[in-house]
Amino acid sequence: MSISAITIENFKGIKDPVKIELKPITLLFGPNSAGKSTIVQALHYAREIFARANLNPDSTIAGGKSINLGGFNNLVYDNDLSREVRLRLDLDLEEVDLADFFVGNSSGERNGDISDWKNGVFECLSKVNSAWAECTIRWDEEVETPDVISYRVGINGFLLAKIENSHSEFTEVTFYSHDILKDTKLFDLDYQTRKDLLKEFESQQSLTPPHEYSEMLDHEMDVLDHYERELELYTDKDGDSDISKYVDSIDGIFLDQESALPKWDEKLEFIEPFWEDENDGRLFHEGLLNTLILGPGLIIREHLADLTYLGPIRDVPPRNHIPSLSPDESLWASGVAAWDLLYKSNARFIDDLNDWLSEEEGLDSGYSVELKEYRELETESPLMLAVLQGRLLDEDINLRESITKLPIKRRLLIRDLDSNADLSPQDIGVGISQVLPVVVAALHKKIGIVAIEQPELHIHPALQVSLGDLFIERIRKYPDLFFILETHSEHLMLRFLRRIRETSEQEAPDNRDLFPGDLSIYFMEKGEGGISCTNIRVDDEGDFVDHWPKGFFAERAEELF
């Protein structure tokens, strides 16, 4: 597991914070122009930020010609440059280690100068099971460009550090007391709880109602009552709470950089830090804090690099298409990368693809893919003339040598299994041409996020249902593979619900068992206050726990009854 959630604020049509939890299969439903594509676009923007510090993008790395964000002015909510865009990405680190910024060699053996701290280091990092990183971007009127004014990082759900752009030569970083550091001698934790969150909550409470701000605090709000009870220990006789006694934090520390956004491959250089006079301790503190602050950002950058995006309209390559030799992931957006992949595929991949395309347990589409190799012979070549003139058996013609010198070329054909006719991709029905890149992407990817807009486009209900099994089987075989599906398909949803029910009854086919925890369903709709997002939960019986806004595909009931 990697990126487990994204929280979005003031981005495109989203005003108030919207949090989307990413599960192996995440479904985004809603009316047209309700904001479903906005979620995917936010991932593209996050990738631009973390991969190349591009805060003002039009085109994106993976979006190709299908996505153009139009720059910061176009992507900030209501085109209001006084607003701040906020993106937060949560990470599940149960099976992932943070990048190591300690002094040492490639074998992992630590430098002897910090040997006294080694046990504390490993004990500290072994407790990291989740993290989050949040960027706040605002338009800088002076230089007329957006800037990251704040970068916050949390560990195990609680705020650890905040880097703020002070619009000067240096940038300030504030460290908050955190349980993860209690054995490191970095802070004196007289009050063992996560006191920084109350301070953070209090600073935001005057600006935003708590129930709205809870989206950004995530489950930090869940423990607020606990903090308030402990706060009573520090209440004076007049009933006023002394926050300064309750909160431990260290600020006034500066970094040798101008932006709040870290450079992920470079260590943070602290200017006169509070551990300046500690020789062994300084090495330890610098390494630990760099690991905890930069580590989540590095993982986010790495996993966003595995984002594959298929747009809502997939192109069919022209006749005599020549596949691109250089890898270009933006070609996935138009579906062309899928066709290029087929031209260069091996027989095993083609067999796997055809199992899904043609078998009854798969899509049963009535088509299969044929990849044929041939050698091209020029009409005026000596070999062609010898063939035409009946001289192939002449002693001066080495037939084998002449043929093997001809270059091998490939031709991709689609076989109509009913008529046994071979067709060019340009001659098949639009439904097959649209679904084929979806199937290729699902079978090709084994890790990362595959975001697909309208996977059901132009295909009939039977194929839509079977697509659900394709996605289920892939996540069963590859636990690090995730699908985000922006869809209107009731049939796709019904297959997921059926498999959940069959799984609870132990009747699901092999590799097609599905659990409620594998599914994340959201209904998006637009209102006066921007886009809202409703999470729809499913129980073990494949029934909806929550009611759908305006009903779930209510049109069917209206037409039937």
C-alpha positions as CSV (number, residue, x, y, z in Angstrom):
1,M,0.0,0.0,0.0
2,S,1.3,3.5,-0.7
3,I,-0.9,6.6,-1.3
4,S,-4.0,5.9,0.8
5,A,-5.9,9.2,0.5
6,I,-5.8,12.7,-1.1
7,T,-7.4,15.8,0.4
8,I,-8.1,18.7,-1.9
9,E,-9.1,22.3,-1.1
10,N,-9.6,25.3,-3.4
11,F,-8.8,23.3,-6.5
12,K,-10.8,23.6,-9.7
13,G,-14.5,23.2,-8.6
14,I,-13.6,22.1,-5.1
15,K,-13.8,24.8,-2.4
16,D,-14.0,23.2,1.0
17,P,-11.7,20.3,1.8
18,V,-12.7,17.0,0.1
19,K,-11.0,13.8,1.1
20,I,-10.9,10.7,-1.1
21,E,-9.6,7.5,0.4
22,L,-7.9,5.4,-2.2
23,K,-8.6,1.7,-2.0
24,P,-7.6,-1.0,-4.6
25,I,-10.7,0.0,-6.5
26,T,-12.0,3.6,-6.1
27,L,-15.2,4.5,-8.0
28,L,-16.2,8.1,-8.7
29,F,-19.8,8.6,-9.6
30,G,-21.9,11.7,-10.2
31,P,-23.6,13.8,-12.8
32,N,-21.8,15.3,-15.8
33,S,-19.5,18.1,-14.8
34,A,-19.9,17.2,-11.1
35,G,-16.2,17.1,-10.3
36,K,-15.2,13.4,-10.9
37,S,-12.4,14.4,-13.2
38,T,-11.2,17.0,-10.7
39,I,-10.0,14.2,-8.4
40,V,-7.8,12.7,-11.1
41,Q,-6.6,16.2,-12.1
42,A,-5.5,16.8,-8.5
43,L,-3.3,13.8,-8.7
44,H,-1.8,15.1,-11.9
45,Y,-1.1,18.4,-10.2
46,A,0.3,16.7,-7.1
47,R,2.7,14.9,-9.4
48,E,3.8,18.1,-11.1
49,I,4.6,19.5,-7.6
50,F,6.4,16.6,-6.2
51,A,8.2,15.5,-9.4
52,R,9.4,18.7,-10.9
53,A,8.2,21.6,-8.6
54,N,5.9,22.8,-11.3
55,L,3.3,24.9,-9.5
56,N,1.9,26.6,-12.7
57,P,1.3,23.8,-15.1
58,D,-0.7,23.6,-18.3
59,S,0.2,20.2,-19.7
60,T,1.2,17.4,-17.3
61,I,3.6,14.5,-17.4
62,A,0.9,11.8,-17.8
63,G,-2.0,13.8,-19.1
64,G,-0.9,14.1,-22.7
65,K,-3.3,16.1,-24.8
66,S,-6.3,15.0,-22.7
67,I,-5.4,17.2,-19.7
68,N,-4.5,20.8,-19.7
69,L,-4.7,22.4,-16.3
70,G,-4.3,25.9,-17.8
71,G,-2.0,27.3,-15.1
72,F,-2.6,28.3,-11.5
73,N,-5.1,31.0,-12.4
74,N,-7.3,28.3,-14.0
75,L,-6.9,25.6,-11.4
76,V,-7.5,27.7,-8.2
77,Y,-11.1,27.7,-7.1
78,D,-13.3,30.4,-8.8
79,N,-10.1,31.8,-10.4
80,D,-9.6,33.7,-7.2
81,L,-5.8,34.3,-6.8
82,S,-6.3,35.3,-3.2
83,R,-7.2,31.7,-2.3
84,E,-4.7,29.0,-1.3
85,V,-4.7,25.6,-3.0
86,R,-4.1,22.8,-0.5
87,L,-3.2,19.2,-1.4
88,R,-2.5,16.6,1.2
89,L,-1.5,13.0,0.4
90,D,-1.7,10.3,3.1
91,L,0.6,7.2,3.0
92,D,0.3,3.7,4.3
93,L,3.8,2.7,5.3
94,E,3.1,-0.7,6.9
95,E,5.3,-2.3,4.3
96,V,7.3,0.6,3.1
97,D,10.4,2.2,4.7
98,L,11.2,5.9,4.6
99,A,14.3,6.9,2.7
100,D,17.5,7.0,4.8
101,F,19.2,10.3,5.3
102,F,21.7,9.1,7.9
103,V,25.4,9.1,7.5
104,G,26.6,5.7,6.4
105,N,27.6,3.4,3.6
106,S,25.6,1.6,0.9
107,S,25.4,-1.6,3.0
108,G,23.4,0.2,5.6
109,E,26.1,0.2,8.3
110,R,25.9,3.4,10.3
111,N,28.8,5.7,10.8
112,G,30.5,5.2,14.1
113,D,30.0,8.8,15.2
114,I,26.3,8.0,15.8
115,S,26.6,4.5,17.1
116,D,25.4,5.6,20.5
117,W,22.2,6.7,18.9
118,K,21.6,3.7,16.7
119,N,19.2,1.9,18.9
120,G,17.1,5.0,19.3
121,V,17.1,5.6,15.5
122,F,15.9,2.2,14.6
123,E,13.3,2.1,17.4
124,C,12.0,5.4,16.3
125,L,11.7,4.6,12.6
126,S,10.3,1.1,13.2
127,K,7.2,2.8,14.7
128,V,6.4,4.7,11.5
129,N,3.4,3.1,10.0
130,S,1.8,6.0,8.2
131,A,2.6,9.5,7.1
132,W,1.2,12.5,5.3
133,A,2.6,15.5,3.4
134,E,0.7,18.6,2.6
135,C,1.5,21.5,0.3
136,T,-0.2,24.9,0.4
137,I,0.2,27.0,-2.8
138,R,-0.6,30.6,-3.1
139,W,-0.2,33.2,-5.9
140,D,2.7,35.6,-5.2
141,E,1.6,38.9,-6.7
142,E,5.1,40.4,-6.4
143,V,6.7,37.9,-8.8
144,E,3.4,36.9,-10.5
145,T,3.9,33.2,-10.0
146,P,2.5,30.6,-7.5
147,D,4.7,29.6,-4.5
148,V,4.5,26.9,-1.9
149,I,4.0,28.9,1.3
150,S,3.7,25.9,3.6
151,Y,4.8,22.3,3.6
152,R,3.6,20.2,6.5
153,V,4.4,16.6,7.3
154,G,2.8,14.2,9.7
155,I,3.8,10.9,11.1
156,N,1.3,8.3,12.3
157,G,-1.5,10.8,11.8
158,F,0.0,13.6,13.9
159,L,1.8,16.8,12.8
160,L,5.5,16.6,13.1
161,A,6.9,19.6,11.3
162,K,5.9,22.6,9.3
163,I,8.1,24.5,6.8
164,E,7.0,28.1,6.0
165,N,8.2,30.4,3.3
166,S,9.2,33.7,5.0
167,H,9.8,35.4,1.6
168,S,13.4,36.0,2.6
169,E,16.7,34.3,1.9
170,F,15.9,31.6,4.5
171,T,12.8,29.5,5.3
172,E,11.5,28.8,8.8
173,V,10.8,25.3,10.1
174,T,8.8,24.5,13.2
175,F,9.1,21.1,14.9
176,Y,6.3,19.8,17.1
177,S,6.6,17.4,19.9
178,H,5.6,13.9,18.7
179,D,5.5,10.5,20.3
180,I,7.8,9.2,17.5
181,L,10.6,11.3,18.9
182,K,10.1,10.6,22.6
183,D,13.1,8.2,22.8
184,T,15.4,10.4,20.7
185,K,16.4,13.1,23.2
186,L,15.3,15.6,20.6
187,F,12.5,17.0,22.7
188,D,11.9,17.0,26.4
189,L,8.4,15.5,26.4
190,D,7.2,16.3,29.9
191,Y,3.6,16.0,28.7
192,Q,3.6,12.8,26.7
193,T,0.6,13.4,24.4
194,R,0.6,14.9,20.9
195,K,0.1,18.5,22.2
196,D,0.9,20.2,18.9
197,L,-2.4,19.3,17.4
198,L,-4.4,21.3,19.9
199,K,-2.3,24.4,19.1
200,E,-2.9,23.7,15.4
201,F,-6.6,23.3,16.0
202,E,-6.9,26.4,18.0
203,S,-5.1,28.5,15.3
204,Q,-7.6,27.3,12.7
205,Q,-10.7,27.4,14.9
206,S,-11.1,31.1,14.5
207,L,-10.9,30.8,10.7
208,T,-13.0,27.7,10.0
209,P,-15.7,25.9,11.8
210,P,-14.4,22.7,13.4
211,H,-16.8,20.5,11.5
212,E,-15.5,21.8,8.2
213,Y,-11.8,21.9,9.2
214,S,-12.1,18.2,10.4
215,E,-11.6,17.1,6.8
216,M,-8.1,18.6,6.9
217,L,-7.3,17.3,10.4
218,D,-8.4,13.8,9.4
219,H,-8.5,11.5,12.4
220,E,-6.6,14.0,14.4
221,M,-10.0,15.4,15.3
222,D,-11.0,12.0,16.6
223,V,-8.7,12.4,19.6
224,L,-9.6,16.1,20.3
225,D,-11.7,15.1,23.3
226,H,-8.7,13.3,24.8
227,Y,-6.6,16.4,24.4
228,E,-9.3,18.6,26.0
229,R,-9.5,16.3,29.0
230,E,-5.8,16.5,29.5
231,L,-5.9,20.2,29.1
232,E,-7.9,20.4,32.3
233,L,-4.7,19.5,34.1
234,Y,-3.3,22.9,33.0
235,T,-6.2,25.1,33.8
236,D,-5.6,27.9,36.3
237,K,-8.0,29.0,39.1
238,D,-9.8,31.4,36.8
239,G,-10.6,28.6,34.4
240,D,-8.3,29.9,31.7
241,S,-6.1,27.3,29.9
242,D,-2.4,27.9,29.7
243,I,-1.7,26.6,26.2
244,S,2.0,27.4,26.5
245,K,2.4,24.8,29.2
246,Y,0.5,22.2,27.2
247,V,2.2,22.5,23.8
248,D,5.8,21.7,23.2
249,S,7.3,22.9,19.9
250,I,10.6,24.3,18.7
251,D,10.5,27.1,16.2
252,G,12.9,29.8,15.1
253,I,14.9,27.2,13.2
254,F,15.8,28.2,9.6
255,L,16.7,26.3,6.5
256,D,19.2,27.3,3.9
257,Q,16.5,27.5,1.1
258,E,14.0,30.1,-0.2
259,S,11.0,27.8,-0.8
260,A,8.9,25.9,1.6
261,L,8.9,23.0,-0.8
262,P,11.9,20.7,-0.1
263,K,14.2,19.4,-2.8
264,W,13.6,15.8,-2.3
265,D,17.1,14.5,-3.3
266,E,19.0,17.1,-1.1
267,K,19.3,17.1,2.7
268,L,17.7,20.0,4.6
269,E,20.5,22.3,5.7
270,F,19.7,23.8,9.1
271,I,21.1,27.2,10.0
272,E,22.3,27.3,13.6
273,P,20.0,24.6,14.8
274,F,19.3,24.0,18.5
275,W,21.6,21.0,18.5
276,E,24.5,23.0,17.0
277,D,26.9,22.2,19.9
278,E,26.2,18.5,20.0
279,N,28.7,16.6,17.9
280,D,27.3,13.0,17.9
281,G,23.8,14.3,18.5
282,R,23.9,16.7,15.6
283,L,24.5,13.9,13.1
284,F,21.7,11.9,14.6
285,H,19.2,14.8,14.7
286,E,19.9,15.9,11.1
287,G,19.6,12.4,9.8
288,L,16.5,11.6,11.7
289,L,14.6,14.8,10.9
290,N,15.6,14.7,7.2
291,T,14.3,11.1,7.1
292,L,11.0,12.0,8.7
293,I,10.5,15.3,6.8
294,L,11.7,14.3,3.3
295,G,10.9,10.6,3.4
296,P,7.1,11.0,2.9
297,G,7.7,13.4,0.0
298,L,10.1,11.0,-1.7
299,I,7.6,8.2,-1.4
300,I,4.8,10.4,-2.8
301,R,7.0,11.4,-5.7
302,E,7.9,7.7,-6.4
303,H,4.4,6.4,-6.3
304,L,2.9,9.3,-8.4
305,A,5.5,8.4,-11.0
306,D,3.6,5.1,-11.4
307,L,0.4,7.0,-12.2
308,T,-1.1,5.8,-15.6
309,Y,-4.0,7.8,-17.0
310,L,-6.5,6.8,-19.7
311,G,-8.7,9.7,-20.8
312,P,-12.4,9.4,-21.7
313,I,-11.8,9.2,-25.5
314,R,-9.3,6.6,-26.7
315,D,-7.8,7.1,-30.2
316,V,-7.4,4.4,-32.8
317,P,-4.0,4.5,-34.5
318,P,-4.0,5.4,-38.2
319,R,-3.3,2.9,-40.9
320,N,0.4,2.0,-41.3
321,H,0.9,3.2,-37.7
322,I,4.5,3.2,-36.6
323,P,4.9,2.6,-32.9
324,S,6.9,5.0,-30.8
325,L,10.4,3.6,-30.0
326,S,10.9,6.0,-27.1
327,P,8.8,5.5,-24.0
328,D,6.2,8.3,-23.6
329,E,3.7,7.7,-20.8
330,S,1.6,10.7,-21.9
331,L,0.5,8.5,-24.9
332,W,-1.6,6.4,-22.4
333,A,-4.0,9.4,-22.0
334,S,-5.2,9.0,-25.6
335,G,-4.9,5.2,-25.6
336,V,-2.1,5.2,-28.2
337,A,0.4,3.7,-25.8
338,A,-1.8,0.6,-25.5
339,W,-1.6,0.1,-29.2
340,D,2.1,0.7,-29.2
341,L,2.5,-1.9,-26.5
342,L,0.6,-4.4,-28.5
343,Y,2.8,-3.9,-31.5
344,K,5.8,-4.7,-29.3
345,S,4.3,-7.4,-27.1
346,N,5.4,-11.0,-26.8
347,A,3.2,-14.0,-27.4
348,R,2.5,-14.5,-23.7
349,F,1.0,-11.1,-23.3
350,I,-1.1,-11.5,-26.4
351,D,-2.4,-14.8,-25.1
352,D,-3.3,-13.3,-21.8
353,L,-5.1,-10.4,-23.6
354,N,-7.0,-12.8,-25.8
355,D,-8.1,-14.9,-22.8
356,W,-9.8,-11.8,-21.5
357,L,-11.1,-10.6,-24.9
358,S,-12.5,-13.8,-26.2
359,E,-13.1,-16.4,-23.4
360,E,-16.6,-16.8,-21.9
361,E,-15.1,-16.2,-18.4
362,G,-13.7,-12.9,-19.6
363,L,-15.3,-10.2,-21.7
364,D,-16.5,-12.7,-24.4
365,S,-16.3,-9.9,-26.9
366,G,-16.1,-12.0,-30.0
367,Y,-12.7,-10.6,-31.0
368,S,-9.1,-11.6,-30.5
369,V,-5.8,-9.8,-31.3
370,E,-3.4,-11.3,-33.8
371,L,0.2,-10.1,-34.1
372,K,1.7,-11.3,-37.3
373,E,5.3,-11.0,-38.4
374,Y,6.4,-10.7,-42.1
375,R,9.3,-9.7,-44.3
376,E,8.8,-7.0,-46.8
377,L,10.2,-7.6,-50.3
378,E,10.7,-4.7,-52.7
379,T,9.2,-5.2,-56.2
380,E,12.5,-4.4,-57.9
381,S,14.7,-6.4,-55.6
382,P,16.8,-9.3,-57.1
383,L,14.9,-11.8,-55.1
384,M,11.5,-10.5,-56.3
385,L,12.7,-10.5,-59.9
386,A,14.0,-14.1,-59.5
387,V,10.5,-15.1,-58.2
388,L,8.7,-13.5,-61.0
389,Q,11.1,-14.9,-63.6
390,G,11.1,-18.4,-62.2
391,R,14.9,-18.4,-61.3
392,L,14.6,-19.3,-57.6
393,L,16.5,-22.5,-58.1
394,D,19.4,-20.8,-59.9
395,E,22.8,-21.6,-58.3
396,D,23.7,-18.0,-58.0
397,I,20.7,-17.3,-55.7
398,N,21.0,-18.2,-52.0
399,L,17.3,-18.2,-51.1
400,R,17.7,-18.6,-47.3
401,E,20.4,-15.8,-47.1
402,S,18.3,-13.5,-49.2
403,I,15.2,-13.9,-47.1
404,T,16.9,-13.7,-43.7
405,K,18.4,-10.4,-44.7
406,L,15.0,-8.9,-45.1
407,P,13.9,-6.9,-42.0
408,I,11.1,-8.3,-39.9
409,K,8.0,-6.1,-39.5
410,R,4.8,-6.6,-37.5
411,R,1.2,-6.1,-38.3
412,L,-1.5,-5.9,-35.7
413,L,-4.9,-7.4,-36.6
414,I,-8.2,-7.9,-34.9
415,R,-9.9,-11.2,-35.6
416,D,-13.6,-11.4,-35.8
417,L,-14.2,-14.8,-34.3
418,D,-17.7,-15.2,-35.8
419,S,-16.6,-14.6,-39.4
420,N,-12.9,-15.6,-38.8
421,A,-11.9,-12.4,-40.7
422,D,-8.8,-10.4,-39.9
423,L,-9.5,-6.7,-39.5
424,S,-7.4,-3.6,-39.1
425,P,-7.9,-1.7,-35.8
426,Q,-9.4,1.1,-37.9
427,D,-12.2,-1.3,-39.1
428,I,-13.5,-2.6,-35.8
429,G,-16.5,-1.3,-34.0
430,V,-16.0,1.8,-31.8
431,G,-16.8,-0.2,-28.6
432,I,-14.0,-2.6,-29.0
433,S,-11.6,0.1,-30.0
434,Q,-12.5,2.0,-26.8
435,V,-12.3,-0.9,-24.4
436,L,-9.1,-2.5,-25.8
437,P,-6.8,0.2,-24.3
438,V,-8.5,-0.3,-20.9
439,V,-7.9,-4.1,-20.9
440,V,-4.3,-3.6,-22.1
441,A,-3.5,-1.0,-19.4
442,A,-5.1,-3.3,-16.7
443,L,-3.0,-6.3,-17.8
444,H,0.2,-4.4,-18.4
445,K,0.3,-2.6,-15.0
446,K,1.4,-4.5,-11.9
447,I,2.0,-1.6,-9.6
448,G,0.8,2.0,-9.1
449,I,-2.4,3.8,-9.8
450,V,-4.3,3.3,-13.1
451,A,-6.8,6.2,-13.4
452,I,-9.4,5.6,-16.2
453,E,-12.2,7.9,-17.2
454,Q,-15.3,6.2,-18.4
455,P,-13.9,2.7,-18.9
456,E,-17.4,1.6,-20.0
457,L,-17.5,4.0,-22.9
458,H,-19.4,2.6,-26.0
459,I,-19.6,-1.0,-24.7
460,H,-22.8,-2.9,-24.0
461,P,-23.8,-4.0,-20.5
462,A,-22.4,-7.5,-20.7
463,L,-18.9,-6.1,-21.3
464,Q,-19.3,-3.5,-18.6
465,V,-20.1,-6.2,-16.1
466,S,-17.1,-8.3,-17.2
467,L,-14.8,-5.3,-16.8
468,G,-15.5,-5.5,-13.1
469,D,-14.0,-9.0,-13.0
470,L,-10.9,-7.8,-14.8
471,F,-10.3,-5.1,-12.2
472,I,-11.0,-7.5,-9.3
473,E,-8.7,-10.2,-10.7
474,R,-5.8,-7.7,-11.2
475,I,-5.9,-6.4,-7.6
476,R,-6.0,-9.9,-6.3
477,K,-2.9,-10.9,-8.2
478,Y,-1.0,-7.6,-7.6
479,P,-1.6,-6.0,-4.2
480,D,0.3,-2.8,-5.2
481,L,-2.0,-2.1,-8.1
482,F,-4.9,0.4,-7.7
483,F,-7.7,1.5,-10.0
484,I,-9.5,4.9,-9.9
485,L,-12.5,4.6,-12.2
486,E,-14.5,7.7,-13.1
487,T,-17.7,6.1,-14.3
488,H,-21.5,6.3,-14.8
489,S,-21.8,2.5,-15.1
490,E,-24.5,0.9,-12.9
491,H,-23.5,-2.5,-14.4
492,L,-19.9,-2.2,-13.3
493,M,-21.1,-1.4,-9.8
494,L,-23.5,-4.3,-9.7
495,R,-20.7,-6.7,-10.5
496,F,-18.6,-5.4,-7.6
497,L,-21.6,-5.8,-5.3
498,R,-22.2,-9.3,-6.5
499,R,-18.6,-10.4,-5.9
500,I,-18.7,-9.0,-2.4
501,R,-21.9,-10.9,-1.6
502,E,-20.4,-14.1,-3.2
503,T,-17.2,-13.6,-1.2
504,S,-19.1,-13.4,2.1
505,E,-21.0,-16.6,1.1
506,Q,-17.7,-18.2,0.0
507,E,-19.0,-18.6,-3.6
508,A,-16.8,-16.2,-5.4
509,P,-14.8,-17.6,-8.4
510,D,-11.0,-18.0,-8.0
511,N,-9.2,-14.6,-7.9
512,R,-12.5,-12.8,-8.0
513,D,-13.2,-12.5,-4.3
514,L,-13.9,-8.9,-3.3
515,F,-14.2,-7.4,0.2
516,P,-15.8,-4.1,1.3
517,G,-12.4,-2.8,2.3
518,D,-11.2,-3.2,-1.3
519,L,-13.8,-0.8,-2.5
520,S,-14.0,3.0,-2.1
521,I,-17.2,4.7,-3.6
522,Y,-17.8,8.4,-3.9
523,F,-20.7,10.4,-5.2
524,M,-19.7,13.8,-6.5
525,E,-22.1,16.7,-7.0
526,K,-21.9,20.4,-7.5
527,G,-23.6,23.0,-5.3
528,E,-23.5,26.7,-4.5
529,G,-20.5,26.1,-2.3
530,G,-18.5,24.1,-4.8
531,I,-18.2,20.3,-5.3
532,S,-19.2,18.1,-2.4
533,C,-18.3,14.4,-2.0
534,T,-20.3,11.7,-0.3
535,N,-18.7,8.4,0.7
536,I,-21.0,5.4,0.0
537,R,-20.0,2.4,2.1
538,V,-20.8,-1.3,1.3
539,D,-21.4,-4.1,3.8
540,D,-20.4,-7.8,3.6
541,E,-23.6,-8.7,1.9
542,G,-23.0,-6.3,-1.0
543,D,-25.6,-3.8,0.2
544,F,-25.1,-0.1,0.5
545,V,-24.7,1.1,4.1
546,D,-25.3,4.8,3.2
547,H,-28.0,6.4,1.1
548,W,-27.0,7.9,-2.3
549,P,-27.8,11.6,-2.7
550,K,-30.8,11.8,-4.9
551,G,-31.0,8.0,-4.9
552,F,-28.7,5.5,-6.6
553,F,-29.4,5.4,-10.3
554,A,-33.0,6.4,-9.5
555,E,-33.8,6.6,-13.2
556,R,-34.2,2.8,-13.4
557,A,-36.9,2.8,-10.7
558,E,-38.6,5.8,-12.3
559,E,-38.7,4.1,-15.7
560,L,-39.9,0.7,-14.3
561,F,-42.5,1.9,-11.8
